[in-house]
């Protein structure tokens, strides 16, 4: 063995001994007292979970977290916890980190078998939940409900508010039914709300917020009339669809991401409270969300969590159950194209690493009980890094995915799973391509071009080395319901030419289009040159130009970023250059060496 390798091995062993020594008492306590969980798989008996009955007996909310948004075992264990809470503890309501209005469709399937469960799951938008594990839980809920009266059935809800088109559309349907005259009066308002773009500091949001307040006033003035036509429950549910719209408007009115996240967590807590009020004082809910949302106190200095607000309101009736792991795989979207599988082993002295020094592969601990041991109290109240991986992940900067917040401040209980695997996506999403890239892009409001043909083109060439890289043009239409419409990224015809050549993408803008995104990217390594970009639409047989940021780059100085264009250039240099051009004196140059 070479000396450097021997030194590294000795260092690793010494660090392991230090970490184990610092927490030896805690590890011994875990070996003896942690509740060992036999399996994460539901429908395998519940005997090993029975000690939880005494711990959770007075809780109205059990909030199940996750250290990543893409871990198979976390999802399976949460399914098993739902089974336990339903069968053994009388919980009948489940709510997930997904849009409230859209989740009603899943609930119809769970309760009565109505509709296509896969289409219902697709309707929640997020790839995070569109997995075989979540579908298995939905199917279990459906099977459990068969033959039961409505009061004994398990219900499926959402509590998020990150999109408004379905909420405003459903509210408008109700209003048209109970008050068609007023619905006609606010037709233009509804159209403007549907068209709101999900961008920070949306200036149109303020005007829409004022219009929504007027609609709330009208709803209150006509409450008894509307209830007489429908029912109290339906009135309250449709009114809350308008609440979702107002929450969304409040979120996009904020000018920075941190403020938007704070609004979102606050609104999610309000939606949980509304659901619990809707279902009555005896209702008991199982919540599903990321650790960062269910935590009972703040995680970072950016703001307070949904769990903080719920704990403040429900006090000890709220139980935050966090999840942790040591090593394995998960899915996420990182600084690479598409959804992919990542592998991770947690760093020395992280909570997951320390828990992995104990004997059980899967265990549960109640933190209030554990803190009675001095070693465990030190472990749980110290600022030891914990892993937090959401919808985005970077292999090159894993350190940013740790938070330094005592476990005891965030959770009431914790489930540890030593080794994990990637959640299994539906629709073959696991086959999406994943490569390093640099991206130059822009966007336009697509509504004026709905149903029309469009053409996006540019002159492009590669640098001298095309072995490890390629160029691509791309276009994507985002529809009003946030789903993807037309999409082409030249994945089947990449650009490898070393000479300037004309390339184009043509298509038709979807009739319900909201935004059209377009750009040029360098996949992998090497150099790419782009010039004379053009975006056009066809009207009465003629191609007409659409205004975009300077498409020739002639207005820029050399060696600067092209202002007005959006760049993804964390790992790829993208600058205007005067060293080459197709026409004129300037073009954009992409360069990625490693």
C-alpha positions as CSV (number, residue, x, y, z in Angstrom):
1,X,0.0,0.0,0.0
2,X,1.3,3.4,-0.9
3,X,2.0,5.8,2.0
4,X,-0.7,8.4,1.0
5,X,-3.4,5.7,0.9
6,X,-2.2,4.3,4.2
7,X,-2.3,7.7,5.7
8,X,-5.8,8.3,4.4
9,X,-7.0,5.0,5.8
10,X,-5.5,5.7,9.2
11,X,-7.0,9.2,9.2
12,X,-10.4,7.8,8.4
13,X,-10.2,5.2,11.2
14,X,-9.0,7.8,13.7
15,X,-12.0,10.1,12.8
16,X,-14.4,7.1,13.2
17,X,-12.9,6.4,16.6
18,X,-13.3,10.1,17.6
19,X,-16.9,10.3,16.5
20,X,-17.8,7.0,18.2
21,X,-16.0,8.1,21.3
22,X,-17.8,11.5,21.5
23,X,-21.2,9.7,21.3
24,X,-20.4,6.4,22.8
25,X,-23.1,6.7,25.5
26,X,-25.7,7.7,22.9
27,X,-24.8,4.8,20.7
28,X,-25.0,2.4,23.6
29,X,-28.4,3.8,24.5
30,X,-29.6,3.4,20.9
31,X,-28.5,-0.2,20.8
32,X,-30.5,-1.0,23.9
33,X,-33.5,1.3,23.7
34,X,-34.3,2.4,20.1
35,X,-37.4,0.8,18.8
36,X,-36.1,-1.5,16.0
37,X,-38.4,-1.5,13.0
38,X,-38.5,-4.9,11.2
39,X,-39.5,-3.7,7.8
40,X,-40.5,-0.5,5.8
41,X,-43.1,-2.5,3.8
42,X,-46.8,-2.1,4.6
43,X,-49.1,-5.1,5.1
44,X,-46.5,-7.1,7.0
45,X,-48.1,-6.9,10.4
46,X,-47.8,-4.1,12.9
47,X,-46.5,-5.8,16.0
48,X,-43.1,-3.9,16.0
49,X,-44.9,-0.6,15.8
50,X,-47.2,-1.2,18.8
51,X,-45.1,0.8,21.3
52,X,-45.9,3.9,19.3
53,X,-49.5,3.7,20.4
54,X,-48.7,5.1,23.8
55,X,-46.4,7.8,22.4
56,X,-49.0,9.0,19.8
57,X,-52.2,8.4,21.7
58,X,-53.1,12.1,22.3
59,X,-52.0,13.5,18.9
60,X,-54.3,15.0,16.3
61,X,-51.6,15.5,13.7
62,X,-48.7,13.1,13.0
63,X,-46.5,14.8,10.4
64,X,-44.2,12.5,8.5
65,X,-41.1,14.1,7.1
66,X,-38.4,12.9,4.6
67,X,-34.7,13.8,4.3
68,X,-35.0,13.6,0.5
69,X,-37.9,14.0,-1.9
70,X,-36.8,10.8,-3.8
71,X,-36.1,7.9,-1.4
72,X,-38.0,4.6,-1.8
73,X,-37.7,3.5,1.9
74,X,-38.9,6.9,3.2
75,X,-42.1,6.6,1.1
76,X,-42.6,3.0,2.0
77,X,-42.2,3.6,5.7
78,X,-44.6,6.5,5.5
79,X,-47.1,4.2,3.8
80,X,-46.6,1.7,6.7
81,X,-47.0,4.5,9.3
82,X,-50.3,5.5,7.6
83,X,-51.5,1.9,7.8
84,X,-50.6,1.7,11.5
85,X,-52.3,5.0,12.3
86,X,-55.4,4.1,10.4
87,X,-55.8,0.6,11.7
88,X,-54.6,1.0,15.3
89,X,-55.2,4.6,16.2
90,X,-58.3,5.8,14.3
91,X,-56.7,8.3,11.9
92,X,-58.9,8.8,8.9
93,X,-57.4,11.8,7.1
94,X,-54.2,12.0,5.0
95,X,-52.8,15.1,3.5
96,X,-49.7,15.5,1.3
97,X,-47.4,18.4,0.1
98,X,-49.4,18.9,-3.1
99,X,-51.9,21.4,-4.4
100,X,-55.1,21.3,-2.4
101,X,-57.6,21.6,-5.2
102,X,-55.9,19.1,-7.5
103,X,-55.8,16.5,-4.7
104,X,-59.6,16.3,-4.6
105,X,-59.4,14.1,-7.8
106,X,-57.2,11.6,-6.0
107,X,-59.6,11.6,-3.1
108,X,-62.5,10.7,-5.4
109,X,-60.6,7.6,-6.4
110,X,-59.6,6.7,-2.9
111,X,-63.2,7.1,-1.6
112,X,-65.3,5.7,-4.5
113,X,-63.0,4.3,-7.1
114,X,-63.9,7.1,-9.5
115,X,-61.5,8.0,-12.4
116,X,-58.0,6.8,-13.3
117,X,-55.6,6.9,-10.3
118,X,-52.5,7.5,-12.5
119,X,-54.1,10.5,-14.2
120,X,-55.1,11.7,-10.8
121,X,-51.6,11.4,-9.6
122,X,-50.3,13.1,-12.7
123,X,-52.6,16.0,-11.8
124,X,-50.6,16.7,-8.7
125,X,-47.8,17.9,-11.1
126,X,-44.8,17.0,-9.0
127,X,-42.4,14.1,-10.0
128,X,-41.7,13.8,-6.3
129,X,-45.0,12.0,-5.7
130,X,-45.4,10.4,-9.1
131,X,-43.8,7.2,-8.0
132,X,-44.7,3.5,-7.7
133,X,-44.4,3.8,-3.9
134,X,-47.0,6.6,-3.6
135,X,-49.3,4.8,-6.1
136,X,-49.1,1.7,-3.9
137,X,-50.2,3.7,-0.9
138,X,-53.1,5.2,-2.9
139,X,-54.2,1.7,-4.0
140,X,-54.0,0.5,-0.4
141,X,-56.2,3.4,0.7
142,X,-58.7,2.4,-2.0
143,X,-58.7,-1.2,-0.9
144,X,-59.1,-0.2,2.7
145,X,-62.2,1.9,1.9
146,X,-64.1,-0.8,0.0
147,X,-67.2,-1.9,1.8
148,X,-66.9,0.8,4.5
149,X,-69.3,3.6,5.4
150,X,-68.1,7.1,4.5
151,X,-67.4,8.0,8.1
152,X,-65.0,5.0,8.4
153,X,-63.1,5.7,5.1
154,X,-59.7,7.2,4.8
155,X,-59.5,10.4,2.8
156,X,-56.7,11.9,0.7
157,X,-56.1,15.6,0.7
158,X,-53.4,18.1,-0.4
159,X,-52.4,21.3,1.5
160,X,-50.1,23.1,-0.9
161,X,-50.9,26.2,-3.0
162,X,-48.1,26.6,-5.7
163,X,-50.5,26.9,-8.7
164,X,-53.8,28.6,-9.2
165,X,-55.4,27.6,-12.6
166,X,-57.3,24.6,-11.3
167,X,-58.4,26.4,-8.1
168,X,-59.8,29.4,-10.0
169,X,-61.4,27.2,-12.6
170,X,-63.2,25.1,-10.1
171,X,-64.3,28.2,-8.1
172,X,-65.6,29.7,-11.3
173,X,-67.6,26.6,-12.2
174,X,-69.3,26.8,-8.8
175,X,-70.0,30.5,-9.1
176,X,-71.5,30.0,-12.6
177,X,-73.8,27.5,-11.1
178,X,-75.0,29.5,-8.1
179,X,-74.7,33.1,-9.5
180,X,-74.2,33.1,-13.3
181,X,-74.8,36.9,-13.5
182,X,-71.9,37.7,-11.2
183,X,-69.8,35.0,-12.8
184,X,-70.2,36.9,-16.1
185,X,-69.3,40.2,-14.5
186,X,-65.9,38.8,-13.3
187,X,-65.1,36.8,-16.4
188,X,-62.1,39.1,-17.3
189,X,-60.8,38.9,-13.7
190,X,-60.8,35.1,-13.8
191,X,-59.0,35.2,-17.1
192,X,-56.3,37.5,-15.7
193,X,-55.9,35.3,-12.6
194,X,-55.4,32.2,-14.8
195,X,-52.7,34.0,-16.7
196,X,-50.6,35.0,-13.7
197,X,-47.0,34.0,-14.2
198,X,-45.1,32.2,-11.4
199,X,-42.3,34.7,-11.1
200,X,-41.1,36.6,-8.0
201,X,-42.5,40.2,-7.7
202,X,-45.2,39.7,-10.3
203,X,-46.6,43.2,-10.8
204,X,-49.9,42.0,-12.0
205,X,-50.5,40.2,-8.7
206,X,-51.3,43.4,-6.7
207,X,-54.2,44.3,-9.0
208,X,-55.5,40.7,-8.9
209,X,-55.3,40.6,-5.1
210,X,-57.7,43.6,-5.0
211,X,-60.1,41.9,-7.3
212,X,-60.1,38.7,-5.3
213,X,-60.9,40.7,-2.1
214,X,-64.0,42.0,-3.9
215,X,-65.0,38.5,-4.8
216,X,-64.6,37.4,-1.2
217,X,-66.9,40.3,-0.1
218,X,-69.5,39.2,-2.6
219,X,-69.3,35.6,-1.4
220,X,-69.9,36.7,2.2
221,X,-72.8,38.8,1.2
222,X,-74.4,35.9,-0.7
223,X,-73.4,33.1,1.6
224,X,-76.9,32.0,2.7
225,X,-78.2,32.1,-0.9
226,X,-75.3,30.0,-2.2
227,X,-75.6,27.5,0.7
228,X,-79.3,27.1,0.0
229,X,-78.6,26.3,-3.6
230,X,-75.8,23.8,-2.8
231,X,-74.6,23.0,0.8
232,X,-72.5,24.5,3.6
233,X,-69.7,22.0,2.9
234,X,-69.6,22.7,-0.8
235,X,-69.7,26.5,-0.2
236,X,-66.8,26.3,2.2
237,X,-64.8,24.1,-0.1
238,X,-65.3,26.4,-3.1
239,X,-64.6,29.4,-1.1
240,X,-61.3,27.8,-0.1
241,X,-60.5,27.3,-3.7
242,X,-60.5,31.1,-3.8
243,X,-58.4,31.2,-0.7
244,X,-55.8,29.1,-2.6
245,X,-55.9,31.7,-5.4
246,X,-55.3,34.5,-2.9
247,X,-52.4,32.5,-1.2
248,X,-50.8,32.0,-4.6
249,X,-51.1,35.7,-5.4
250,X,-49.5,36.6,-2.0
251,X,-46.6,34.2,-2.7
252,X,-45.8,35.5,-6.2
253,X,-46.1,39.1,-5.0
254,X,-42.9,38.6,-3.0
255,X,-39.7,39.7,-4.7
256,X,-37.3,37.1,-3.4
257,X,-37.3,33.3,-3.0
258,X,-36.9,33.3,0.8
259,X,-40.0,35.5,1.3
260,X,-41.9,33.3,-1.2
261,X,-41.0,30.2,0.8
262,X,-42.1,31.9,4.0
263,X,-45.5,32.7,2.6
264,X,-45.8,29.1,1.3
265,X,-45.1,27.5,4.7
266,X,-47.5,29.8,6.4
267,X,-50.3,29.1,3.9
268,X,-49.7,25.4,4.0
269,X,-50.3,25.5,7.8
270,X,-53.5,27.5,7.3
271,X,-54.7,24.9,4.7
272,X,-54.1,22.1,7.2
273,X,-56.0,24.0,9.9
274,X,-58.9,24.6,7.4
275,X,-59.0,20.9,6.5
276,X,-59.1,19.9,10.2
277,X,-62.0,22.4,10.8
278,X,-63.8,21.1,7.7
279,X,-63.6,17.5,9.1
280,X,-64.5,18.4,12.7
281,X,-63.0,18.6,16.1
282,X,-62.4,14.8,16.4
283,X,-60.5,14.6,13.0
284,X,-57.0,13.2,13.2
285,X,-54.6,13.8,10.3
286,X,-51.4,12.2,8.9
287,X,-49.3,14.7,7.0
288,X,-46.7,14.0,4.4
289,X,-44.0,16.6,3.5
290,X,-40.3,17.2,3.6
291,X,-38.4,17.4,6.9
292,X,-38.0,21.1,6.2
293,X,-41.8,21.7,6.2
294,X,-42.9,19.4,9.1
295,X,-40.1,20.6,11.5
296,X,-41.7,22.1,14.6
297,X,-39.3,25.1,14.6
298,X,-37.2,26.9,12.0
299,X,-34.6,25.0,10.1
300,X,-32.6,27.9,8.7
301,X,-32.7,31.6,9.2
302,X,-34.7,32.0,6.0
303,X,-38.0,31.6,7.9
304,X,-40.5,29.6,9.9
305,X,-41.8,26.2,8.9
306,X,-45.4,24.9,8.4
307,X,-44.7,22.7,11.4
308,X,-43.8,25.8,13.5
309,X,-47.2,27.3,12.8
310,X,-49.0,24.0,13.5
311,X,-47.1,23.4,16.7
312,X,-47.9,26.9,17.9
313,X,-51.6,26.4,17.2
314,X,-52.1,22.7,18.2
315,X,-49.3,22.6,20.8
316,X,-48.6,19.0,22.0
317,X,-51.3,17.6,19.7
318,X,-48.8,18.1,16.9
319,X,-46.1,15.4,16.5
320,X,-43.2,16.0,14.0
321,X,-41.6,12.8,12.9
322,X,-38.4,13.4,11.0
323,X,-36.5,10.9,8.8
324,X,-32.7,10.4,8.5
325,X,-30.4,8.0,6.7
326,X,-26.7,7.2,6.2
327,X,-26.0,6.0,2.7
328,X,-27.8,5.0,-0.5
329,X,-29.4,6.4,-3.6
330,X,-32.3,8.8,-4.2
331,X,-33.7,10.8,-7.1
332,X,-33.5,14.5,-7.6
333,X,-33.0,17.2,-10.2
334,X,-29.5,18.7,-9.8
335,X,-27.1,20.7,-11.9
336,X,-27.7,18.2,-14.7
337,X,-30.4,17.8,-17.2
338,X,-33.5,15.8,-16.1
339,X,-34.4,13.7,-13.2
340,X,-31.8,11.2,-12.2
341,X,-30.4,8.9,-9.5
342,X,-27.8,10.2,-7.1
343,X,-25.7,8.2,-4.6
344,X,-24.7,9.6,-1.2
345,X,-22.8,8.6,1.9
346,X,-23.1,11.1,4.7
347,X,-20.1,12.9,6.0
348,X,-18.3,12.2,9.3
349,X,-20.1,13.6,12.4
350,X,-23.4,14.1,10.6
351,X,-26.5,12.8,12.5
352,X,-26.9,10.0,9.9
353,X,-23.3,8.9,10.3
354,X,-23.6,8.8,14.1
355,X,-26.9,6.9,14.0
356,X,-25.2,4.4,11.6
357,X,-22.7,3.5,14.4
358,X,-25.6,1.8,16.3
359,X,-26.7,-1.8,15.6
360,X,-30.3,-1.5,14.2
361,X,-30.6,-0.8,10.5
362,X,-34.0,0.8,10.9
363,X,-35.2,2.3,14.2
364,X,-37.6,4.9,15.8
365,X,-36.9,7.1,18.7
366,X,-39.1,9.5,20.7
367,X,-36.8,12.5,21.4
368,X,-38.4,13.4,24.7
369,X,-37.8,9.9,26.0
370,X,-34.3,9.7,24.5
371,X,-33.2,13.0,26.1
372,X,-33.5,11.5,29.5
373,X,-30.2,9.9,28.7
374,X,-27.3,12.4,29.0
375,X,-25.5,11.0,26.0
376,X,-28.6,11.2,23.8
377,X,-29.4,14.6,25.1
378,X,-26.0,15.9,24.0
379,X,-26.5,14.3,20.6
380,X,-30.0,15.6,20.1
381,X,-29.4,19.2,21.4
382,X,-26.1,19.8,19.8
383,X,-25.8,21.6,16.4
384,X,-24.7,18.5,14.5
385,X,-25.3,18.7,10.7
386,X,-28.3,16.8,9.3
387,X,-28.9,16.1,5.6
388,X,-31.7,18.0,3.8
389,X,-32.2,17.2,0.1
390,X,-35.2,18.6,-1.7
391,X,-36.1,18.7,-5.3
392,X,-32.7,19.9,-6.3
393,X,-29.3,18.4,-5.6
394,X,-25.7,19.1,-6.6
395,X,-23.0,16.4,-6.5
396,X,-20.3,19.1,-6.5
397,X,-21.6,21.0,-3.5
398,X,-23.2,18.5,-1.1
399,X,-22.2,20.6,1.8
400,X,-25.1,23.0,1.1
401,X,-27.5,20.1,1.7
402,X,-26.7,20.0,5.4
403,X,-28.4,22.1,8.1
404,X,-27.0,22.8,11.5
405,X,-30.0,22.8,13.8
406,X,-30.4,20.5,16.8
407,X,-32.7,17.5,16.1
408,X,-34.6,18.2,19.3
409,X,-35.5,21.7,18.1
410,X,-37.0,20.3,14.8
411,X,-38.6,17.0,15.7
412,X,-40.6,15.1,18.3
413,X,-39.5,11.7,16.9
414,X,-37.2,10.3,14.3
415,X,-37.0,7.3,12.0
416,X,-33.5,6.3,10.9
417,X,-33.0,4.0,7.8
418,X,-29.3,3.0,7.3
419,X,-29.4,2.2,3.6
420,X,-31.8,3.7,1.0
421,X,-32.6,3.3,-2.6
422,X,-34.1,5.5,-5.3
423,X,-37.9,5.9,-5.4
424,X,-39.3,4.3,-8.6
425,X,-40.8,6.9,-11.0
426,X,-43.9,6.3,-13.0
427,X,-44.0,7.0,-16.8
428,X,-40.4,5.9,-17.4
429,X,-39.0,9.1,-16.0
430,X,-36.0,7.2,-14.7
431,X,-34.8,7.1,-18.3
432,X,-34.4,10.8,-18.8
433,X,-30.9,11.8,-20.1
434,X,-28.5,13.4,-17.6
435,X,-25.5,15.4,-18.7
436,X,-23.6,18.5,-17.6
437,X,-24.7,21.6,-19.5
438,X,-24.5,25.4,-19.9
439,X,-27.7,27.2,-21.0
440,X,-28.6,30.5,-22.6
441,X,-32.4,31.0,-22.6
442,X,-35.3,33.4,-22.6
443,X,-39.1,33.3,-22.6
444,X,-42.2,35.0,-23.9
445,X,-45.9,35.1,-23.1
446,X,-47.2,32.4,-25.4
447,X,-50.9,33.3,-25.2
448,X,-50.9,35.7,-28.2
449,X,-49.5,32.8,-30.3
450,X,-51.7,30.0,-29.1
451,X,-52.5,27.6,-31.8
452,X,-50.0,29.2,-34.2
453,X,-46.9,27.7,-35.8
454,X,-43.6,29.0,-34.5
455,X,-40.0,28.7,-35.5
456,X,-36.9,29.0,-33.3
457,X,-33.6,29.1,-35.1
458,X,-29.9,30.1,-34.8
459,X,-26.5,29.7,-36.4
460,X,-24.4,27.4,-34.3
461,X,-21.0,25.7,-34.4
462,X,-18.9,23.6,-32.0
463,X,-15.3,24.2,-31.1
464,X,-12.5,21.9,-32.1
465,X,-13.4,19.0,-29.8
466,X,-16.8,17.3,-30.2
467,X,-15.8,14.0,-28.5
468,X,-17.3,14.9,-25.1
469,X,-19.8,17.6,-25.9
470,X,-22.6,18.7,-28.3
471,X,-24.8,21.7,-29.0
472,X,-28.6,21.8,-28.8
473,X,-31.4,24.2,-29.4
474,X,-34.5,23.7,-27.3
475,X,-38.1,25.0,-26.9
476,X,-40.7,24.2,-24.3
477,X,-44.3,25.4,-24.0
478,X,-45.7,25.5,-20.4
479,X,-49.5,25.2,-20.4
480,X,-51.9,27.1,-18.1
481,X,-52.2,24.1,-15.8
482,X,-48.4,24.0,-15.3
483,X,-48.0,20.9,-17.4
484,X,-45.6,20.7,-20.4
485,X,-46.9,21.1,-23.9
486,X,-44.7,21.2,-27.0
487,X,-41.1,20.2,-26.3
488,X,-38.0,19.6,-28.4
489,X,-34.4,19.8,-27.4
490,X,-32.8,18.2,-30.4
491,X,-31.8,15.2,-28.3
492,X,-32.1,13.0,-31.4
493,X,-30.1,15.4,-33.7
494,X,-27.4,17.1,-31.7
495,X,-25.1,19.7,-33.1
496,X,-21.6,18.5,-33.8
497,X,-20.6,20.8,-36.7
498,X,-17.3,22.6,-36.6
499,X,-18.6,25.1,-39.2
500,X,-21.4,27.7,-38.8
501,X,-24.7,26.0,-39.8
502,X,-28.3,27.0,-39.6
503,X,-30.5,24.9,-37.2
504,X,-34.2,25.3,-36.3
505,X,-37.0,23.9,-34.3
506,X,-40.5,24.3,-35.6
507,X,-43.8,23.4,-33.9
508,X,-47.2,24.6,-32.9
509,X,-47.9,26.6,-29.7
510,X,-50.5,24.7,-27.6
511,X,-53.9,26.2,-27.5
512,X,-53.8,26.5,-23.7
513,X,-50.2,27.8,-23.6
514,X,-49.0,30.2,-20.9
515,X,-45.3,30.6,-21.6
516,X,-42.8,29.7,-24.4
517,X,-39.2,29.0,-23.2
518,X,-36.4,28.7,-25.7
519,X,-32.6,28.6,-25.7
520,X,-29.3,27.1,-26.7
521,X,-27.2,24.7,-24.5
522,X,-23.9,23.0,-24.5
523,X,-24.2,19.5,-23.2
524,X,-21.0,18.0,-21.7
525,X,-17.6,19.6,-22.4
526,X,-16.0,21.7,-25.1
527,X,-16.9,25.0,-26.8
528,X,-20.1,26.2,-28.5
529,X,-20.7,29.4,-30.6
530,X,-24.2,30.8,-31.2
531,X,-25.3,33.7,-33.3
532,X,-28.2,35.3,-35.2
533,X,-31.0,33.8,-33.0
534,X,-34.5,34.2,-34.3
535,X,-38.0,33.5,-33.0
536,X,-41.0,33.8,-35.4
537,X,-44.6,32.8,-35.7
538,X,-46.7,32.2,-38.8
539,X,-49.7,34.4,-39.6
540,X,-51.7,34.2,-42.8
541,X,-48.9,32.2,-44.5
542,X,-46.1,34.6,-43.5
543,X,-43.4,34.2,-40.9
544,X,-43.4,37.3,-38.6
545,X,-40.7,38.1,-36.0
546,X,-41.2,37.9,-32.2
547,X,-39.2,40.4,-30.2
548,X,-36.5,38.8,-28.0
549,X,-33.3,40.1,-26.3
550,X,-30.5,41.2,-28.7
551,X,-30.3,38.1,-31.0
552,X,-27.1,39.1,-32.8
553,X,-25.3,40.2,-29.6
554,X,-23.8,43.2,-31.5
555,X,-25.0,45.7,-28.8
556,X,-22.8,44.1,-26.1
557,X,-19.1,44.7,-25.3
558,X,-16.8,41.8,-25.6
559,X,-16.2,39.3,-22.7
560,X,-19.5,40.1,-20.9
561,X,-22.6,38.2,-20.1
562,X,-25.4,38.9,-22.5
563,X,-27.8,41.1,-20.6
564,X,-31.5,40.3,-21.0
565,X,-30.8,36.6,-21.5
566,X,-31.1,34.1,-18.6
567,X,-28.0,32.0,-18.1
568,X,-27.3,28.7,-16.4
569,X,-23.5,29.1,-16.1
570,X,-22.5,27.8,-12.8
571,X,-20.2,25.2,-14.4
572,X,-20.0,26.6,-17.9
573,X,-18.6,30.0,-19.0
574,X,-21.0,31.9,-21.2
575,X,-19.8,35.2,-22.6
576,X,-20.2,37.5,-25.6
577,X,-17.1,37.3,-27.7
578,X,-15.6,39.2,-30.6
579,X,-13.2,36.4,-31.5
580,X,-15.8,34.8,-33.8
581,X,-19.2,35.4,-35.3
582,X,-21.5,34.2,-38.1
583,X,-22.5,37.7,-39.1
584,X,-21.3,41.0,-37.8
585,X,-18.6,41.2,-35.1
586,X,-20.1,39.3,-32.0
587,X,-21.6,36.0,-30.9
588,X,-22.0,34.1,-27.7
589,X,-19.3,31.6,-26.7
590,X,-19.9,28.7,-24.3
591,X,-16.8,27.0,-22.7
592,X,-16.7,24.1,-20.3
593,X,-13.4,22.4,-19.6
594,X,-14.3,19.9,-16.9
